[in-house]
Structures are given as structure tokens and as C-alpha cells.
Amino acid sequence: MVRPDLLNIPGRHRLERGGSFAWQWPGVYADFSLIGPGFDLDVEGAGCLFRVTIDGEVHNFGPLPAGEQHFVLRCASHTLDQSHFVRIQTTSESCELMFKLLNIKLHGKTSIIDPNPPQKSRHIEFVGDSWTCGFGNLSKDALQSDCSQSFAALAAEGLEADYSLVAASGHGLVKNFGEQVPSKITLFSKYPRAYPQIPFCVDWLGSKANIGVVLAGENDFSFEPYPDGEVFISTYRKLLDLMRKRHEGIRLFVLAVQRPNPTADWVKKAVAQELESGANDISLVELPDLDSATELGYLYHPSIEHHRQLAKILVDHISQSIAVTPRG
């Protein structure tokens, strides 16, 4: 396996015994640059969708069967003196599938460039639910998802930032989708974890985020009875504090979508309490609801077109807030 310091993996991951890299949160990626014709890739991740991009050329794989899988990747030029940028990324929206990058075996005289492409100056941690991880964004008629085409990933691209998705479909902060009483396992309880499905594993590798974006609460208010509003506000603010503790100096952007249920009202109240308490590191960003005629993906979730619109709104807001020039 290549040396860990030769890969840029901003998202939450762990270095497992034997030298493999493992992750479970959606959308985690490993970047590196090499000189030479190509490499072999060994991975493991039953049910996972993943993608290898070489100089913009996309190779999609999966869903993977159980057990170790072997792939041969060749760079288009097949030259020994040209550098190539490579990204290995899981694109499944699920946070229940474990992916392991077992080995990268370089062909012939291929070598990974050291120093590798450095981490970008900005890393955005997106915390949320199915909207954040792109649930159903590829089709209105079938569950087909690509978390790399969620508003979160697209906004990070527009801001030329690294990103990580701490997102779990169907999860709320107090009450999950369709549940009648407060849930024991929520987005709030999973936030500290390295692997969302494994409690008590809270030590992980990944770069520090300097921007945080939160879109949460829709599942809490998906069905009545709704959770107690004050409990929701308290939990929301505790989540923001967890983000501040994990990423010292982080700048927070809280998103509120104008939908028929009361989610946005309670989110706005949470932000208002933060500001009243003297917080100067937080902003509210209001987003439009879906146009049911043109912007629906699967099961009333955003389509890719709506994700693009949301990403543009977010890029414009963050750019104005922290004086960033968005990508042209």
C-alpha cells in the first residue's frame, strides 16, 4: 500500500490493520497524483458504488459484490513523464456501507508524486440528511443516487474547497423519519463517530474543516407528533457546539428550506438564540422549496437540477460572507 501521507483524504476515515483505508460516511474520496501509465486497485465494499476519475475521465464501478475486488486502471496517455490527477470516491448515498481501499499497486515505473497535491485551503463539512447526500437525485422514477452530485459536493466544487459529508438519510436530530417518539440513534448521536454504524469509534483521520454547513431537521418534522420545539432547538445548538469543538475556528452556515412543515421556523429560532447569545461565527441561509413540476427526484427529493440551484445559492452566500471568489 502507498504511504498514507501521499494521499489526500479530507473526509472521515481510519487506517486499519494491514494498511488499508476504511470509511463509511458517504462521498469520502482519496486524491493523489502520479507519473506513469497506471495502477492496479484493490478494494472491498459489498454494495458500494465507487468511482475512479483520472484527469477528468470517469470510471464507475459497483455495486460491488462481497469480498476483495481487483481493478486495472490505465491513464489515457500511457506516458512515463506526464502527471495525472486521480480521485477514488464512493458515490453511494448510504451511510451503512463500509468501503476499504486495500491497495494501490503502481504499474512499472509509475510513481506517486511527492509532495502530492496539497489539501485545499478550505474544507467544508456538510452535516445533514438525505438532501445532503443526494438521495434519489438521478431519477424521478427509481432510487438512483450520486452523492458527488449533491448540492454539498457541487457547492464545494464552486468554492474550490475540499469537502466531507456527515449525512444520514432518514435521520433527524431528535426524531427520525416516520417515527412516533424521539429516537435513540439520530444524526446528533452519530455525528461524533468515525463510522456512522459503529458506536464508540470516535477517533478518525481527515482534515480539519474551516467551514461548516448544516441542513437538518426535515425528518424530525416529517410526521406528527412533532418533537418538542425547545428540545429540537437545544439539540440543534448542541450539534453546532460539537462542530465548533471538533473544528476550532469553524465558520457555520445553517440552512433553512421553506417547506410546508415547521422545520424552518424552529431552525431560524435556533440560529436566533445563537446570535442572541453572542455567537459571531454563524449565518442563516434560507433556501427555496422544490418546484414539484420540474425539480423532483425520487420520492419528493431534489433532482440534480435543484441541487445545482441550491449549490449556487450557497456558493453566493458563502462567497459574500467570507470574501471568497467563486469558481467561474
BAFI-741178 format. One line per 3 residues: number of its first residue (from 1); for each residue z, y negated, x of N, C-alpha, C, O. Coordinates in steps of 0.001 Angstrom, whole numbers, plus 500000, padded with zeros to 6 digits. Example, Ala and Ser with C-alpha at 12.3 -4.5 7.8 and 13.67 -1.06 7.14 Angstrom:
BEGIN
1) 507800/505690/513190/507800/504500/512300/507800/503300/513200/508465/503319/514236 | 507080/502250/512850/507140/501060/513670/507870/499970/512900/508039/498862/513409
END
This chain:
BEGIN
1) 500000/501197/500846/500000/500000/500000/500000/498756/500879/500554/498773/501978 | 499388/497687/500406/499356/496457/501179/500733/495824/501201/501577/496116/500354 | 500953/494961/502169/502230/494262/502262/502430/493370/501041/501491/492706/500603
4) 503651/493345/500482/503908/492523/499297/503593/491051/499493/503180/490371/498554 | 503785/490554/500712/503561/489127/500935/502083/488750/500938/501748/487567/500986 | 501194/489747/500887/499767/489455/500850/499242/489319/499420/498072/488993/499217
7) 500096/489566/498437/499710/489442/497039/500475/488285/496398/501658/488085/496674 | 499800/487537/495551/500457/486510/494752/500627/487067/493342/499649/487214/492609 | 501877/487380/492958/502181/487907/491627/503217/486968/491008/504417/487168/491195
10) 502772/485954/490279/503721/484976/489735/504627/485542/488642/505783/485135/488525 | 504110/486479/487840/504866/486995/486705/505976/487944/487111/506081/488328/488276 | 506794/488318/486157/507943/489181/486423/507472/490589/486786/506701/491213/486057
13) 507949/491066/487915/507601/492406/488374/508685/492882/489318/509547/492113/489745 | 508624/494161/489634/509556/494740/490593/508789/495591/491600/507740/496159/491297 | 509346/495659/492803/508811/496533/493836/509581/497843/493754/510767/497898/494077
16) 508894/498900/493318/509537/500183/493074/509546/501049/494329/508898/500733/495327 | 510296/502150/494257/510314/503092/495373/508902/503593/495654/508125/503852/494735 | 508588/503724/496924/507239/504136/497305/506301/502967/497508/505161/503148/497936
19) 506781/501740/497197/505980/500560/497470/505076/500103/496344/504265/499199/496543 | 505191/500704/495160/504334/500272/494050/504924/499035/493384/506132/498802/493424 | 504044/498250/492774/504450/497093/491998/504419/497483/490517/503444/498080/490061
22) 505463/497156/489770/505533/497552/488370/505854/496343/487510/506635/495473/487895 | 505224/496306/486318/505537/495249/485370/505298/495726/483949/504582/496700/483717 | 505919/495014/482985/505843/495401/481581/505563/494223/480655/504989/494411/479583
25) 505953/493020/481045/505602/491857/480245/504087/491697/480236/503435/492033/481225 | 503506/491189/479141/502046/491088/479062/501469/490060/480039/502113/489072/480393 | 500227/490333/480461/499464/489336/481201/499823/489129/482653/499314/488196/483274
28) 500683/489962/483225/501030/489803/484640/499790/490098/485492/499001/490984/485166 | 499632/489355/486570/498472/489555/487440/498863/489473/488909/499859/488855/489284 | 498040/490121/489721/498178/490075/491177/496898/489505/491757/495812/490022/491494
31) 497012/488447/492541/495865/487802/493182/495882/488064/494677/496943/488100/495300 | 494704/488245/495245/494579/488298/496695/493135/488014/497065/492243/488055/496218 | 492916/487725/498340/491567/487505/498859/491309/488488/499982/492208/488818/500755
34) 490074/488952/500063/489727/489902/501118/488379/489550/501728/487586/488809/501148 | 488146/490093/502897/486848/490021/503557/486351/491445/503718/487038/492285/504299 | 485151/491721/503202/484621/493064/503320/483997/493545/502029/483915/492785/501064
37) 483558/494788/501992/482763/495278/500867/483543/495735/499636/482970/495766/498547 | 484826/496092/499756/485512/496555/498567/486776/497328/498844/487287/497324/499964 | 487295/498009/497796/488578/498693/497920/488695/499746/496830/488013/499684/495807
40) 489567/500709/497065/489970/501677/496051/491277/501201/495434/492098/500561/496092 | 491452/501523/494163/492619/501052/493440/493247/502219/492697/492571/502904/491930 | 494533/502447/492918/495287/503473/492209/496316/502797/491312/497118/501986/491776
43) 496290/503136/490024/497215/502531/489068/497754/503605/488135/497252/504728/488089 | 498786/503228/487395/499355/504105/486377/499838/503237/485227/500465/502200/485448 | 499550/503655/484005/499988/502857/482867/499397/503364/481572/498430/502793/481066
46) 499955/504417/481032/499420/505032/479814/499318/504004/478688/500305/503361/478331 | 498125/503859/478138/497882/502940/477037/497526/501529/477438/497126/500732/476589 | 497661/501197/478712/497423/499826/479165/495930/499503/479230/495103/500351/479566
49) 495616/498264/478901/494327/497674/479217/494511/496821/480457/495483/496072/480560 | 493586/496929/481400/493688/496040/482552/492296/495667/483026/491298/496291/482667 | 492269/494629/483843/491013/494031/484276/491088/493728/485760/492124/493304/486271
52) 489975/493952/486442/489834/493525/487825/488690/492512/487875/487565/492811/487475 | 488987/491329/488361/487984/490280/488481/487743/490008/489956/488680/489720/490701 | 486484/490098/490376/486109/489851/491768/485096/488714/491770/483972/488871/491295
55) 485499/487582/492303/484625/486402/492342/484047/486088/490955/482881/485712/490834 | 484865/486243/489922/484412/485929/488576/483720/487072/487858/483507/486989/486648 | 483364/488129/488556/482753/489293/487924/483853/490187/487367/484746/490619/488097
58) 483780/490462/486050/484870/491125/485349/484592/492610/485186/483501/493016/484785 | 485615/493423/485508/485571/494872/485301/486751/495229/484396/487904/495124/484816 | 486473/495653/483153/487530/496002/482207/487770/497502/482188/486825/498289/482250
61) 489031/497894/482102/489405/499309/482101/490458/499561/481019/491220/498668/480648 | 490478/500798/480526/491518/501201/479590/491009/501272/478165/489870/500898/477885 | 491865/501760/477252/493264/502133/477506/493365/503306/478482/492594/504263/478408
64) 494320/503212/479385/494469/504226/480417/495113/505487/479857/496023/505397/479033 | 494660/506655/480289/495378/507885/479949/496660/507986/480766/496904/507166/481651 | 497463/508974/480474/498700/509175/481232/498373/509633/482644/497330/510242/482884
67) 499268/509337/483570/499105/509791/484946/498387/508782/485831/497903/507751/485364 | 498331/509102/487109/497705/508219/488090/496189/508184/487893/495554/509217/487681 | 495620/506972/487966/494183/506789/487792/493601/506107/489032/494237/505259/489657
70) 492372/506504/489365/491737/506017/490598/490447/505283/490250/489650/505765/489445 | 490242/504112/490860/489045/503318/490620/488489/502838/491955/489235/502567/492897 | 487172/502738/492016/486489/502228/493199/485858/500892/492834/485061/500820/491899
73) 486203/499845/493555/485693/498508/493287/484897/498031/494490/485365/498100/495627 | 483700/497552/494232/482844/497051/495309/482492/495590/495046/482169/495207/493921 | 482557/494800/496080/482175/493399/495965/480648/493301/495916/479947/494084/496555
76) 480153/492347/495164/478717/492277/494902/477893/492097/496166/476792/492640/496265 | 478399/491353/497123/477592/491042/498304/477575/492171/499331/476638/492281/500122 | 478631/493025/499317/478751/494124/500278/478702/493628/501727/478291/494366/502624
79) 479111/492411/501948/479065/491872/503302/480430/491963/503954/481455/491999/503273 | 480438/492001/505267/481684/492131/506018/482282/490785/506385/483426/490727/506835 | 481532/489694/506204/482008/488404/506685/482250/487397/505560/482556/486236/505830
82) 482119/487821/504319/482315/486912/503185/483636/487197/502497/483984/488354/502264 | 484377/486136/502169/485654/486325/501493/485433/486458/499986/484485/485899/499435 | 486317/487202/499334/486233/487452/497899/487618/487260/497288/488628/487684/497850
85) 487640/486607/496117/488895/486416/495398/489020/487509/494350/488087/487743/493583 | 490175/488185/494312/490396/489326/493429/491628/489074/492567/492660/488617/493060 | 491511/489378/491276/492669/489359/490376/492744/490695/489651/491756/491152/489076
88) 493911/491317/489678/494203/492534/488912/495204/492137/487844/496296/491669/488165 | 494848/492318/486564/495679/491804/485480/495703/492758/484300/494670/493295/483899 | 496889/492963/483750/496974/493674/482473/496651/492691/481356/497135/491560/481350
91) 495827/493135/480412/495414/492262/479312/495960/492710/477961/495705/492055/476950 | 496707/493814/477921/497344/494269/476678/498345/493223/476201/499044/492612/477009 | 498413/493018/474873/499415/492074/474365/500786/492723/474212/501788/492021/474076
94) 500844/494043/474233/502103/494750/474028/503042/494544/475210/502614/494466/476361 | 504344/494456/474895/505349/494392/475964/506083/495724/476079/507184/495781/476627 | 505482/496791/475567/506109/498109/475607/505458/499039/476633/505948/500146/476857
97) 504368/498606/477254/503610/499468/478157/503911/499118/479611/503771/497966/480022 | 504320/500106/480375/504614/499898/481790/503353/500104/482627/502658/501109/482476 | 503066/499159/483498/501910/499248/484388/502409/499283/485830/503306/498530/486210
100) 501810/500172/486627/502181/500264/488042/500935/500156/488909/499971/500903/488741 | 500978/499216/489830/499946/499065/490848/500394/499896/492040/501240/499473/492828 | 499811/501092/492159/500304/502074/493120/499776/501853/494521/500519/501958/495497
103) 498480/501544/494621/497906/501445/495967/496601/500663/495934/495821/500765/494987 | 496381/499888/496975/495093/499250/497228/494626/499741/498591/495214/499392/499614 | 493577/500545/498606/493061/501110/499847/491754/500415/500191/490783/500510/499441
106) 491724/499724/501311/490578/498912/501689/489472/499771/502285/489741/500707/503038 | 488232/499450/501946/487079/500187/502466/486739/499748/503885/486669/498554/504174 | 486531/500712/504758/486000/500437/506092/486728/499333/506813/487934/499413/507050
109) 485973/498283/507168/486545/497159/507909/487031/496041/506988/487270/494921/507439 | 487178/496344/505702/487704/495348/504768/489137/494982/505137/489924/495846/505523 | 489466/493728/505020/490833/493286/505310/491251/492216/504303/490427/491425/503845
112) 492540/492200/503965/493083/491145/503110/493406/489943/503972/494014/490064/505035 | 492994/488794/503504/493158/487574/504279/494631/487184/504314/495319/487179/503294 | 495087/486862/505501/496460/486420/505715/496394/485111/506519/495920/485146/507655
115) 496844/483954/505991/497548/483858/504708/496595/483978/503530/495425/483600/503599 | 497140/484521/502446/496379/484717/501221/496309/483406/500439/496968/482441/500826 | 495527/483333/499344/495576/482115/498524/497018/481807/498145/497687/482653/497552
118) 497507/480625/498471/498916/480309/498195/499180/480206/496704/498263/480029/495902 | 500446/480320/496352/500833/480075/494970/500449/478647/494613/500542/477744/495445 | 500022/478450/493389/499638/477118/492949/500877/476242/492826/501998/476740/492723
121) 500663/474952/492839/501803/474025/492829/502546/474047/491501/503704/473637/491424 | 501876/474529/490453/502519/474612/489148/502531/476058/488657/501543/476782/488775 | 503667/476453/488108/503797/477762/487464/504422/477519/486092/505520/476972/485988
124) 503715/477929/485047/504182/477725/483681/504705/479050/483137/503993/480054/483132 | 505947/479044/482681/506493/480199/481987/506382/479937/480487/506969/478990/479965 | 505618/480793/479803/505441/480701/478358/506362/481723/477689/506295/482915/477991
127) 507199/481265/476803/508132/482138/476094/507769/482110/474618/507673/481041/474016 | 507568/483296/474031/507177/483283/472626/506965/484664/472046/507533/485656/472503 | 506125/484695/471021/505895/485927/470272/504416/486282/470288/503753/486111/471311
130) 503888/486776/469168/502519/487283/469140/501469/486193/469363/500391/486482/469882 | 501761/484957/468985/500809/483882/469263/500664/483688/470769/499558/483482/471270 | 501768/483753/471479/501743/483509/472925/501010/484607/473674/500348/484328/474673
133) 501113/485866/473211/500458/486951/473939/499098/487330/473342/498513/488339/473738 | 498589/486533/472393/497217/486709/471940/496976/487856/470988/495877/488411/470960 | 497978/488227/470203/497831/489335/469264/496626/489115/468354/496516/488074/467708
136) 495718/490099/468304/494613/490090/467357/493607/488977/467523/492906/488637/466570 | 493516/488389/468726/492651/487212/468880/491164/487539/469029/490326/486641/468945 | 490826/488818/469249/489422/489176/469480/488661/489519/468209/487430/489497/468211
139) 489355/489832/467132/488661/490276/465924/489496/489983/464686/490724/490077/464713 | 488819/489628/463607/489490/489421/462337/489694/490738/461598/490547/490829/460715 | 488919/491752/461954/488876/492992/461191/489602/494166/461841/489813/495192/461194
142) 489984/494032/463098/490646/495141/463796/491595/494569/464834/491414/493448/465309 | 492611/495355/465182/493573/494897/466180/492965/495023/467569/493028/496079/468197 | 492382/493942/468031/491831/493851/469371/492353/492565/469991/492142/491473/469464
145) 493033/492712/471111/493735/491571/471694/493413/491439/473173/493078/492415/473843 | 493520/490216/473665/493363/489941/475100/494299/488787/475427/494021/487635/475096 | 495414/489109/476083/496408/488072/476342/495905/487027/477341/496459/485930/477416
148) 494854/487358/478114/494308/486382/479040/493473/485326/478319/493021/484359/478932 | 493268/485519/476996/492559/484541/476177/493483/483905/475143/493020/483354/474144 | 494774/483982/475383/495729/483293/474515/495763/481812/474882/495300/481418/475952
151) 496314/480999/473989/496413/479563/474282/497198/479333/475569/496933/478387/476310 | 498169/480212/475826/499008/480054/477015/498179/480198/478286/498216/479330/479159 | 497432/481296/478387/496604/481526/479571/495539/480452/479713/495260/479996/480822
154) 494942/480043/478597/493886/479035/478644/494444/477666/479037/493791/476918/479764 | 495641/477334/478563/496257/476070/478943/496598/476062/480434/496393/475059/481117 | 497117/477179/480932/497423/477261/482362/496160/477071/483199/496180/476385/484221
157) 495074/477680/482760/493801/477500/483469/493382/476033/483465/492934/475506/484483 | 493530/475375/482310/493159/473972/482216/494004/473073/483087/493557/472002/483498 | 495229/473500/483376/496144/472723/484222/496140/473212/485668/496903/472723/486501
160) 495266/474188/485957/495178/474793/487299/496546/475273/487761/496993/474972/488868 | 497191/476022/486887/498548/476499/487143/498594/478016/487109/497816/478650/486396 | 499500/478596/487874/499866/479988/487668/500664/480081/486371/501192/479080/485888
163) 500749/481286/485812/501492/481412/484566/502085/482800/484424/501651/483754/485069 | 503085/482887/483564/503672/484167/483174/503996/484099/481689/504374/483052/481162 | 503837/485251/481024/504088/485349/479588/505352/486174/479362/505383/487367/479664
166) 506377/485545/478839/507592/486249/478431/507544/486257/476906/508203/485460/476238 | 506745/487182/476378/506397/487137/474964/506424/488535/474374/506011/489502/475013 | 506916/488628/473145/507041/489915/472464/506631/489766/471006/507281/489053/470242
169) 505555/490438/470625/505077/490370/469250/506161/490835/468272/506877/491802/468533 | 506264/490136/467154/507200/490522/466103/508638/490132/466350/509493/490386/465502 | 508932/489525/467484/510319/489204/467824/510650/487752/467491/509853/486844/467724
172) 511842/487560/466942/512379/486235/466726/513552/485995/467657/513859/486821/468516 | 514199/484865/467479/515379/484556/468292/516652/485115/467660/517587/485498/468363 | 516680/485157/466328/517841/485680/465600/517457/486904/464780/518214/487872/464714
175) 516277/486863/464151/515848/487915/463234/514371/488220/463479/513544/487308/463514 | 514046/489483/463647/512666/489876/463926/511839/489967/462650/512366/489897/461540 | 510552/490122/462830/509614/490121/461710/509982/491175/460661/510153/492351/460982
178) 510101/490738/459407/510307/491651/458297/511706/492195/458137/511978/492888/457157 | 512607/491908/459066/513960/492440/458973/514815/491575/458055/514611/490365/457957 | 515761/492197/457395/516560/491523/456384/517825/490875/456944/518368/489944/456348
181) 518281/491363/458070/519522/490858/458660/519257/490509/460120/518255/490953/460680 | 520128/489724/460748/519954/489415/462159/519780/490673/463009/520454/491682/462798 | 518870/490592/463967/518504/491751/464781/519350/491806/466048/519788/490779/466568
184) 519570/493027/466532/520326/493189/467776/519447/492975/469003/519907/492458/470022 | 518179/493376/468900/517249/493220/470018/516224/492169/469629/515393/492409/468754 | 516272/491021/470260/515417/489889/469922/514740/489344/471178/514996/489802/472291
187) 513885/488371/470975/513294/487685/472122/514373/487056/472992/514267/487052/474218 | 515408/486526/472355/516504/485921/473107/517201/486960/473987/517491/486687/475152 | 517470/488147/473440/518174/489169/474219/517288/489752/475315/517787/490212/476342
190) 515965/489732/475097/515058/490292/476092/514689/489297/477193/514222/489695/478260 | 514897/488016/476938/514439/487006/477906/514905/487262/479338/514093/487111/480251 | 516159/487640/479594/516581/487789/480996/516003/489013/481709/516150/489131/482925
193) 515356/489915/480990/515017/491220/481549/513772/491202/482443/512835/490432/482232 | 513802/492069/483434/512611/492307/484248/511566/493063/483446/510384/492719/483453 | 512025/494105/482751/511183/494902/481867/511727/494731/480448/512890/495054/480208
196) 510933/494237/479507/511493/493936/478180/512087/495119/477448/512946/494939/476585 | 511646/496341/477777/512155/497512/477064/513348/498165/477769/513872/499171/477290 | 513779/497604/478897/514854/498230/479670/516015/497248/479812/515925/496304/480597
199) 517111/497453/479061/518270/496563/479171/518918/496653/480553/518767/497641/481272 | 519628/495612/480890/520463/495549/482105/519645/495464/483396/520225/495309/484471 | 518318/495560/483320/517485/495386/484510/517035/493927/484521/516014/493574/483929
202) 517809/493089/485201/517566/491645/485131/517177/491050/486481/517051/489832/486607 | 516990/491887/487476/516555/491412/488787/515060/491659/488922/514592/492787/488768 | 514316/490602/489209/512876/490754/489293/512297/489778/490297/512909/488769/490650
205) 511102/490111/490742/510352/489244/491635/509390/488402/490806/509145/488699/489637 | 508858/487372/491403/507972/486453/490704/508321/485040/491112/509439/484775/491554 | 507380/484136/490968/507610/482778/491444/508394/481952/490434/508385/482234/489236
208) 509060/480944/490931/509846/480041/490104/508917/479171/489271/507921/478652/489776 | 509243/479014/488002/508445/478156/487127/508964/476723/487183/510172/476493/487215 | 508034/475758/487196/508456/474360/487096/508079/473727/485757/508426/472578/485485
211) 507361/474492/484921/507065/474063/483559/507378/475239/482629/507015/476378/482924 | 508043/474968/481522/508336/475996/480527/507797/475578/479168/507961/474430/478753 | 507158/476508/478481/506610/476247/477145/507160/477301/476189/507052/478499/476452
214) 507747/476858/475088/508364/477773/474128/507708/477613/472760/507632/476509/472221 | 507242/478719/472213/506759/478765/470824/507438/479963/470175/506972/481095/470313 | 508526/479720/469476/509332/480812/468925/509920/480401/467591/510085/479215/467308
217) 510233/481393/466776/510899/481150/465501/510108/481572/464285/510674/481718/463202 | 508808/481771/464440/507981/482146/463286/508444/483461/462675/508460/483604/461452 | 508821/484425/463515/509267/485714/462986/510636/485633/462319/510932/486400/461403
220) 511471/484702/462782/512785/484512/462153/512633/484152/460680/513410/484592/459833 | 511610/483338/460392/511437/482824/459036/510223/483435/458351/509619/482818/457473 | 509867/484664/458761/508705/485335/458169/508975/485782/456746/508080/485741/455902
223) 510214/486214/456468/510593/486675/455130/512013/486225/454825/512854/486118/455717 | 512258/485969/453573/513641/485716/453150/514385/487043/453064/513760/488073/452812 | 515709/487049/453267/516533/485880/453518/516342/485336/454937/516278/486094/455905
226) 516253/484015/455037/516113/483370/456329/517442/483391/457085/518502/483454/456464 | 517397/483339/458402/518655/483246/459154/519322/481898/458937/518675/480925/458549 | 520589/481854/459186/521322/480600/459101/520706/479589/460070/520529/479879/461254
229) 520386/478410/459561/519700/477417/460384/520478/476996/461605/519906/476833/462683 | 521770/476819/461451/522590/476377/462583/522686/477466/463650/522727/477170/464844 | 522721/478719/463218/522710/479822/464183/521379/479848/464937/521343/480072/466147
232) 520292/479617/464207/518978/479570/464847/518917/478448/465880/518446/478656/466999 | 519388/477270/465511/519373/476137/466444/520212/476452/467680/519785/476198/468806 | 521390/476998/467471/522269/477324/468591/521609/478327/469534/521674/478179/470754
235) 520971/479355/468957/520317/480374/469789/519129/479777/470524/518902/480091/471692 | 518370/478921/469855/517226/478268/470486/517685/477465/471708/517077/477535/472775 | 518750/476715/471534/519244/475890/472646/519810/476751/473778/519709/476390/474950
238) 520401/477885/473419/520868/478801/474464/519697/479368/475258/519800/479550/476471 | 518580/479649/474578/517383/480108/475282/516900/479045/476261/516563/479365/477401 | 516861/477799/475836/516441/476717/476728/517361/476633/477953/516903/476389/479069
241) 518649/476838/477730/519588/476807/478855/519371/477987/479806/519517/477841/481019 | 519019/479160/479253/518692/480290/480124/517490/479977/481000/517459/480339/482176 | 516504/479305/480424/515329/478928/481203/515699/477930/482295/515213/478030/483421
244) 516549/476978/481967/516984/475998/482966/517762/476670/484097/517614/476316/485267 | 518583/477636/483731/519379/478329/484744/518497/479162/485664/518717/479202/486875 | 517491/479830/485085/516603/480682/485876/515668/479856/486748/515356/480240/487875
247) 515222/478718/486218/514235/477894/486916/514778/476469/487030/514485/475619/486190 | 515554/476220/488053/516192/474916/488221/515138/473807/488285/514155/473902/489020 | 515369/472764/487502/514456/471629/487503/513243/471794/486601/512326/470974/486650
250) 513218/472840/485776/512062/473111/484926/511888/471999/483889/512865/471446/483385 | 510633/471684/483582/510294/470707/482530/509874/471493/481296/508966/472322/481360 | 510540/471231/480169/510378/472062/478979/509526/471379/477909/509654/470181/477655
253) 508660/472173/477296/507843/471716/476182/508029/472701/475028/507699/473881/475148 | 508550/472213/473928/508823/473046/472759/507734/472799/471726/507458/471656/471363 | 507114/473885/471252/506005/473784/470325/506478/474072/468898/507268/474987/468663
256) 505984/473283/467962/506290/473482/466541/504982/473477/465776/504234/472501/465818 | 504704/474569/465076/503476/474708/464293/503776/474362/462836/504721/474885/462245 | 502978/473492/462276/503180/473075/460888/502684/474156/459931/501501/474205/459595
259) 503605/475025/459493/503267/476119/458590/504100/476013/457311/505036/475216/457249 | 503767/476816/456286/504493/476693/455010/505981/477015/455093/506763/476490/454301 | 506389/477863/456029/507815/478200/456109/508575/477111/456884/507954/476217/457460
262) 509919/477184/456901/510703/476095/457502/510886/476169/459017/511720/475447/459562 | 510129/477024/459710/510327/477185/461152/510266/475855/461890/511170/475527/462659 | 509199/475086/461658/509006/473846/462412/510156/472875/462208/510553/472182/463145
265) 510698/472814/460996/511809/471891/460730/513022/472236/461580/513659/471347/462145 | 513348/473525/461674/514509/473926/462464/514245/473757/463960/515157/473415/464712 | 513011/473993/464397/512675/473781/465814/512824/472306/466165/513358/471966/467220
268) 512354/471436/465286/512481/469995/465535/513947/469583/465603/514322/468746/466423 | 514774/470171/464742/516208/469851/464773/516843/470310/466081/517729/469641/466613 | 516392/471452/466600/516926/471929/467878/516579/470960/468999/517424/470644/469836
271) 515333/470489/469016/514923/469526/470042/515670/468208/469868/516077/467589/470851 | 515849/467779/468622/516587/466537/468371/518012/466624/468911/518516/465666/469496 | 518661/467774/468715/520020/467936/469249/520022/467911/470777/520941/467369/471392
274) 518994/468498/471384/518884/468449/472846/518803/466991/473320/519500/466591/474253 | 517953/466216/472672/517778/464818/473076/519048/464014/472813/519424/463162/473619 | 519706/464280/471691/520956/463571/471379/522047/463891/472385/522929/463070/472637
277) 521984/465098/472964/523000/465489/473950/522700/464921/475336/523473/465123/476273 | 521579/464212/475464/521249/463574/476741/520215/464279/477577/519955/463854/478703 | 519605/465354/477069/518584/466072/477832/517363/465181/478027/516863/464586/477073
280) 516896/465092/479244/515698/464293/479536/514581/465144/480129/513642/464622/480730 | 514692/466458/479953/513717/467384/480531/512923/468116/479452/512338/469165/479723 | 512895/467579/478238/512331/468330/477121/511467/467432/476240/511787/466264/476023
283) 510362/467996/475734/509471/467283/474824/509094/468211/473682/509040/469430/473846 | 508834/467621/472528/508347/468350/471366/506840/468156/471262/506342/467037/471389 | 506114/469254/471029/504671/469201/470825/504377/469824/469456/504648/471005/469237
286) 503829/469036/468549/503500/469540/467221/502064/470041/467192/501149/469371/467670 | 501879/471233/466621/500576/471879/466578/500130/472081/465135/500965/472281/464253 | 498823/472031/464886/498330/472237/463523/498350/473707/463137/498283/474587/463996
289) 498442/473965/461840/498371/475330/461334/496929/475815/461376/496002/475047/461634 | 496763/477109/461116/495444/477714/461110/494624/477257/459912/495144/477061/458814 | 493323/477093/460154/492363/476933/459070/491937/478340/458669/491216/479006/459411
292) 492380/478795/457498/492148/480182/457103/490677/480521/456945/490309/481695/456946 | 489834/479511/456810/488407/479778/456625/487688/480059/457937/486708/480804/457960 | 488163/479472/459025/487386/479555/460269/488166/480009/461495/487555/480343/462510
295) 489487/480033/461436/490265/480204/462665/491157/481432/462681/492069/481514/463504 | 490921/482378/461803/491785/483540/461737/491290/484678/462621/490103/485002/462650 | 492247/485277/463348/492013/486549/463987/492559/487637/463068/492403/487575/461849
298) 493200/488632/463672/493699/489772/462909/495054/489457/462276/495925/488867/462917 | 495221/489847/461039/496493/489702/460310/497034/488268/460383/498200/488048/460710 | 496178/487313/460075/496551/485908/459974/497052/485325/461295/497838/484377/461305
301) 496604/485882/462380/496911/485324/463700/495735/484478/464182/494636/484581/463639 | 495955/483648/465191/494878/482780/465664/493720/483565/466292/493927/484566/466978 | 492522/483094/466042/491346/483605/466735/491261/482951/468115/492030/482042/468428
304) 490328/483417/468927/490141/482792/470240/489804/481323/470083/490258/480499/470877 | 489018/480978/469074/488659/479574/468862/489899/478725/468607/490018/477624/469146 | 490819/479224/467793/492040/478457/467532/492923/478411/468781/493551/477387/469053
307) 492977/479498/469536/493722/479472/470803/493172/478389/471723/493935/477698/472399 | 491850/478238/471751/491259/477189/472588/491682/475802/472127/491955/474924/472947 | 491735/475607/470817/492163/474314/470288/493619/474032/470643/493961/472925/471057
310) 494471/475037/470479/495882/474870/470830/496042/474576/472315/496849/473731/472702 | 495273/475273/473146/495349/475060/474590/494975/473625/474945/495620/473007/475792 | 493945/473097/474307/493521/471720/474600/494614/470729/474235/494894/469803/474997
313) 495237/470919/473071/496328/470025/472673/497455/470079/473699/498001/469047/474090 | 497792/471283/474127/498894/471442/475071/498540/470859/476440/499369/470195/477062 | 497335/471098/476905/496902/470543/478191/496968/469017/478155/497463/468394/479094
316) 496476/468419/477084/496501/466956/476979/497930/466437/476992/498223/465440/477652 | 498821/467105/476267/500207/466643/476184/500910/466778/477536/501559/465836/477991 | 500786/467924/478171/501451/468122/479457/500870/467188/480506/501609/466634/481321
319) 499569/467009/480494/498926/466118/481474/499466/464705/481368/499728/464060/482382 | 499634/464219/480141/500157/462878/479944/501626/462786/480304/502089/461737/480753 | 502365/463866/480113/503810/463855/480340/504178/463906/481813/505144/463277/482244
322) 503402/464659/482581/503774/464828/483999/502673/464351/484948/502657/464717/486123 | 501763/463541/484434/500724/462929/485259/499895/463952/486028/499730/463863/487245 | 499381/464919/485285/498501/465935/485852/497078/465651/485399/496842/465320/484237
325) 496135/465780/486318/494733/465644/485940/494219/467011/485512/494127/467914/486343 | 493877/467189/484224/493420/468498/483774/492085/468868/484388/491306/468010/484803 | 491844/470160/484433/490587/470675/484945/489438/470168/484083/489547/470125/482858
328) 488345/469786/484718/487208/469221/483982/486464/470233/483144/485488/469885/482479
END
